[in-house]
Amino acid sequence: MALYQGLQQRLQQKLSPQQIQLMKLLQVPTLLLDERIKEEIEENPALELGENEADEKDPVDSDDQDVEDANLDAAEGEDEVYEDYGDEDDIAEYKLKEDQVPELQVSGAIPHPTTNSLHELLTEQLGLLNLGDTESKIAEQIIGSIDDDGYLRRDTNSIVDDLAFKQNVVVDSGQVEGVILQIQHFDPAGIAARDVQECLLIQLRRKSLHSSLAAIKHALRIIEFHFDEFTKRHFDKIIKSLEITEDQLKEAIAEIRRLSPKPGGQAGSINKAEQYIVPDFLVYNNNGEPELTLNQKNAPDLRVSDDYRDMLRDYEKGSKSDKRQKDAVTFIKQKIDAAKWFIDAIKQRQHTLIITMQAIINHQKNFFLSGDATAMRPMILKDIAEKTGLDISTISRVANSKFVQTEFGSFRLKYFFSEALSTESGEEVSTLEVKNILQGMIDNEDKRNPHSDDALTEMLQAKGYNIARRTVAKYRELLNVPVARLRKEL
């Protein structure tokens, strides 16, 4: 095959390192921004946090202008080193607010809940048992196989195989079952169960040892012998089979509801509901106008290190023919450039957050003034992208990981985005409004005879919403509401 040379012209779109860095920073929530800045400061000694009293000061003094004008290497035509970052206005540290509006503490350390993991908790209790070497290895293998919910989902024979192949411990399934029974006496109650039924039985049996209530005995019989009927809400069959009254069944069901289907969620790993939320934005009602404030942690005072600027001036005055001097200048310039890029990215992140949130506030002004979810207007990512002039992907990065604190609670930005649904009059309303109305219908229904999806569809259509049954079923699932049969109560 003959070789030949040729010229080709090609048009390609590539992201610069600065653009990639900005996209990554946009995804970082306020809670993790401090850690990201600390990582950058550790990697780049030319970047440092400014002092509090330096907020009003221009980070680049007049002497640095001489360095800017100097060319490090005229033959290579390199760019200037320093830029002035003091053009933008500082964010005010306080705002005039009404007395009843809560203040957000933005200074100081962010609290992080600390706790032992579930496996550490079980291992501590394991030390209270008088087990031999073999039994201890079996117990450790079992505890390691328990998932975050507290269930032992690995079957006994697989545990036997794991012990044989990984730890060279030969045991039979009877020995493993014996250790499992001992671990099931650990706290929290219901740990190491193989399924929900066994988990509830363990908790009820422990309760029955300390209480002689008839409701606990009935609950134990229901879970042990009529678990399938209980999950399907066939209460009539349970009453007939156990020969109990409806009131007795109510008391038994009340005892069952006090149990935990996920014992591992009560101890050990941190529950998602217990995790702290640090809002990125604060919105308050200022005399009928929503007022936006950016969390101060999103606007850190970063600057180029004075020491590195002095070092660059010293090297500039030295001999330019010395190779070590040239290498030192190149290293310092790279670090200063990286620091400037990072400072620009933080400022651009701050600007993007502000204009995006302001566009959302302008679009959902009625909600931010009243807190009424039914006042939400339809809004999609494209709407905000058109108002801000940003790309849809940029709006998505901001909305997926940011929170806003209002007078009515804290919300994820994604909460304000919803599709449109037409009414009989032709008006477009937010699907969030329909979901809230649907939730209200379900909350106020007769629990003895809950509404089916068909009935809910007819009720929504009677209110003027053009909606299909499959859409109602979809919204019901998004609201984590089960079907009518499973919502039935006595």
N, C-alpha and C positions, 0 to 999 in steps of 0.2 A: 504494500500500500504506500503510495507516494505521500511525502510530507510537504506541506505548504504553509506559508504564512499569510495571514489576512487580518483586516481590521473589522471589528464589529461595534456597532453602537447599540447600547442597551439602556432602557429606562427602568430603574428599580427604586423601590421605596424601602428605606432602612431607617430604623430608629437609632438615634445617637445615644451614647452612654448617659447623657444628661436626661433625655426623654425616658429612658428605661428607669433611671433612678427616681424621677418624678412619679412615674406610674406606680412604682413600688411604695413610695412614701404616701401616695394618695390612699392606698389600701390600708395603711397602718392606722388603727384607732388611737385616740388620745391616750388610752391606758398604756399602750405599748410604745408611744412616741419617745418617751424619756429613755427607754432602753435602747431604742434605735439610735438616738443621738449619742448616748454614752458609748455605744459600739463604734460609731464613726470617730468620736474623739480619741478613743483608744487606738484606732488604726491610723489616724492622721494627727500627728503632734502639732501641725500648723493650725488646727481648729481648736477653739476654746470657747467656754462660756464667758460672757461679759459680766461685769459687776453690776449691781443694782444702780449704783450712782452713775454708771456709764450709759444709762438709757437715753439721756438727753444729749449724749456726746456723739460726735461723728466718729465712727470707728476708724476712719483713715485721716491722719493729721496732715498738716501742710508739708511736712518733710517727706511724706511718702509720695507727694506729687513729683518730686525730683526723681524718685525711683521709677515712677511710671513713665516719665519722659525718657529715661535712659533705655537704651537698647542693649539687651544682654549679649547678643551676638548679631552684629549687623549683617554678616555673611549669610546667616541662616534665616534672617528676617523673622525672628520670633515675636510673639505678641507681648503686649505690656502685661505687667504682673498684677497690678493693684487696680481695684475699682472702688468707687464710693458707694457704700451700702446705706448711707444715712439719708436718702432722699424721701423715703416713705415716712408717713406720720406714725408716731407711737400710738398704741392702743390705750385708751384711758383705763385707769385702774379702778375707777368706780363710776357708777351711774346713779342717777336719781330714781329711786323706786318707791312704790307704795309700801306702807308698813307691813301689810299682810303678805307681801311677796317674799318667799323664802330666799335666802342668799345661798349660793353655792360656794363651798369652801374649795378654792382652786389652788391654794398654796399648801405646802407641807407634803408629807409622804402619802401615797395612795395606800389605803389599808388592804392587806391581802389576808384572807382567812387561812389559817394553818390547821391541819389536822393530820392524824395518822391515817394511813391507807387501810382499807378493809383487810387486806392480807396481813398487815402489821398487827392489827387488832386481834385477828384470829391466831396469829403466831404467839402473841403474848399469852392468850388463854391456853394455848397448847402446852406452855410450860407448867401449867397447874396440874396437868395429868401425869400420872405415873406410868409412862410408856417405856417399853424396851426399845432397843436400837431399830429393830425391824419395823415396829409399829410407828416409831417416830418418823421414819422415812416414808411410810405409807401416808401418815397424816400430812407431812409436808407436801407430798405429791398431790393429795386431795385439795389442800388449801390453795396450792398453786393453780389448780384446775377450776376453782370457783370464779365465776365472772363478776362483773361490777354490780349486777343486780342481786348477787348472793346465791345464785343457783349453781348447782353442780351438773352441768349439761353433758359431761363426758361419762359414758357408761362404764360399768365396773370392769368389764373385760378389757377395755382400752386402757384403763388405769393399771391393770395387772401387766399388760404388755409394755406400757411406759416404764414401769418399775424394772421389768426384766431387761429391756434393751438399753435403757438410758442409765440405770443405776446398778444393774447387775444384782437386783434383789428379786428372788423367786418367791412369790406368794400366790395364794389362791383367792378366788372371788369372795369366799366367806370371811377371810381376814380383812379384806378391804371393806366389806359391808359392816363389819364390826366397828372399824375405826370411823366410818361415816356416821354411824349411829351416835358415837361419842361426840363427834364434831357438831352434830345437829342439836346438842344440848348447849352449845356456845351461844353467846349474845352477838348480834341481835337475834331474837327468836325467829325461826324459820330458815336459818342459814343452812346451806348445803342440801337444800331440797332439789329433787329432780324435775318437778313441775309445780304449777300453781296449786293444784289440789294437795300435794304433799306439804307444800309450804304452809298453807292454811291449817292443815291438820296438825302440824307440829306446834303452831301457835295456840290452837284451841286446846290441845292436850296439855300444854304447859299451863294454860289458864285454868283448866279443870282441876289441876292439882291444888290450886289455891282458892277455888271458888266452887260452891255447890249450886250455883244458879241454874234453874231449869233451862234458861235461854241458851247457856253455853252448851248444855247437853244436847239440846235440840239442834244447835248450830253444828255440833260435832257430827251428829247423825246425818244432817243434810249434806255436809261436805263429803262425808265418807261414803254414803250410799246413794245420794241423789244429786251429785255434783253436776251431771249433764242437764237434769231438769232445772237446776238452779241457774246455770249459765244461760239457759234458753227462756228463763222467766215463766216456766210452767208451774206456777204456784199452786194451782188447783190440784195437780197430781201430787205435789209434795204434801199438801194438807190431807189428802185422802190416804196416802200411803203411810204417813207417820201418825195419823189420827190425832192431829192437833188443831187448835182453833186458829183463826186468822190473826188474832192478837198475839198468840204465841209465836206464830211465824214471823210477825213483824219484829218481835223482840229478838228472835234468833238472827234475823237478817241484820238488825242493828248491831249485834255482836260481831257478825262477819265483816261488816263495813269498818269496824274499828281495827281490823287486822291490816297488815301491810303485805301487798302482793310482791313487793320488791324490798326485802329486808336489807339488802346491801346498800340501798340508797339512803338509809337512815344513819349509817355510820361509815367511817372510812373515807371514801372519795367524796369530794365536794359536790353538793347538789348544784345543778345549773341555776336554780332559783336563788341560791345563796351567793352567787358570784356578784361582785360589785360592778356597777355600771358607772363609768365616768362620762358624762355627756360632753360632746364636742361643741355643742351650741347651747345658748340660753336665750329663750324668747319670752318676753314679758309684755303685758298690755300697758302701754304708756299713753293714757288719755285717748283710748280708742284706736291707737296705732300699734301694731306689733313691732317691738324693738329687739333687734338681733345683737347678741354679743357672742364673740368667739371665746371659747375657753382659753385662758391665758397660757395653758400648757401647750397650745398649738402655735404659740408665737414666742419661742425661746430667743434670748439675746445671744446670738452666735457671732463670732468675729474671728478674723485672722490673727494669729498669735503675734504679739509685738516682738518677741524674741526672734521669730523667724524673719520678720521684716528687717530687724537690725542685722541679723546674720547675712541677709541678702545684700544689704548696703555695704557691709564689710567685705564680702567676697567681690562685690562689684569694683571696689577700690583696689583690690589685689591684682596680681598678675593674671592675665587672661591666657597666657601661654602654658600655664601649669595645668596638666591633665587632671590632677586631683581637684584643683579649683573649679575647673569646668564641670566635673562630675558632681561636686557639691552644689554648684549653682543649678544644675539640671535637677538634682534631687529636691532642692528647696522649692524650685519653681513648680515642680510636679505636685508637691504637697500643698502649696499655696493655691494652685489652680483647682485641685480637688476640694479644698476648703471653700473656695469661691463657688464652685458648682453646687456643693451641698447647701450653702447658705441661700443661693438662688432657688434651689429646689424647695427648701423649707418655706421661703417667702411666696413662691408660686403656689405651693400647696395651700398656704393660708389664703391667698387670693382666690383660688379655685373653690375652697370650702365656703368662703363668704358669698361669692356670687351665686353659687349653686343653692345654698340655703336661703338666700334672699329671694331667689326666683320661686322656690317652693313656698315661702311665706306669702309672697304676692299672689300666688295661685290659690292657696288654701287660707286666705286671710280670715274668712268667716270662722273656720275651725280654731285658729289661734286666738281669736277674740272670745269665742263662746265655749269651746271645748266640746261642742256637739258633733258627734261623728256623722250624724245625718247631714251636716252642713258641708261635708267633704265633696269636692268637685272631682269629676273624672280627671286623671292625670297619668300620663305615661312618660317614660324616659325621653321620648322624642320631644314632648312638649317643653321640658326643661332644657333639653339640648338646643332647641331653636331659640329659646329666650336668652340663654347664656352665650350662645355661639360656640359651645364646647361639643366634643364628640359624644355620642351616646354611650360608648364604652367608658369614658371618663365619668359621666354622670352615674353609671352603674357602679363603678368602683367607690364613689363617694357614698352612694345610697346603701350599699350592702354592709358597711362596717361602721357607720356613724350613728350617734344618738343625739337627740335634742331634748333639753329639759324645758317644759312649759309649766304654767300654773296649774295644769290639769294632769301632770305626770310626765314621765320620760318615755319617749317613743323612738323606735328605730326609724330612720328616714324612709326605709322601704315601706313603712306603714302607710305613708301618704300617697303611694302610687296605687292606682286601681284602674280597671277598665271601665268603659261606659256601658250603660244599659238604658234602652229607650222605654219611655212610658207611653200610655195611650195617647197623650197629648202631643207626643213627638219630642218631649224634653229629654235630654240626656242626663242621667244621674249616675253617681258612682256606685260600683258594685259593692263597695264597703257599706253604703247606706242600706242596700238590700240585705247584706249579711247581718247587719245589726237588727233590722226588722225581723228577719228570720230567727235570730237568736232570741228576740223578745217573744215571738210566738211560741217557741219551744219552751222557754222558761215559764210561761203562763199557761201552758196546756194542762189538761187533766191527766195526771200521771197514771191514773187507772186506765185511761183510754187515750194514749198519746196520739198525736196527729201523724198520719202516714205522709209520705212524700207527695202523693196525689192531693191530699187535703191541704198541705202547705202550699202547693202550687196554686190551687184554686183560691186560697186566701190572699196570696200575693197578687194574683191576677185581679181579684176584686178590689185591691188597693190601687190598681192602675199600672202594675208592672208587667210588661210583656216578657214572660219568662217560661221556659220549658221545664218539664219534670226532671229531665236529666241534669239541667243546670241547678235546680234546687238540691238534687242529690249531691252534686259536686260541691256546692257551697256548704252543705251540711257536713260533708266529710272534712272540708277545710276548717270548719269550726270544731272538729273533733267530737261531733255529736253522733251517737250510734243510731241505728234504725229504730223505728217505733217499737218493735217487739222488745228490744233490749232496754228501752226507756220506761217500760211498764213497771209500776210500783203498786204496792198494796195501799 
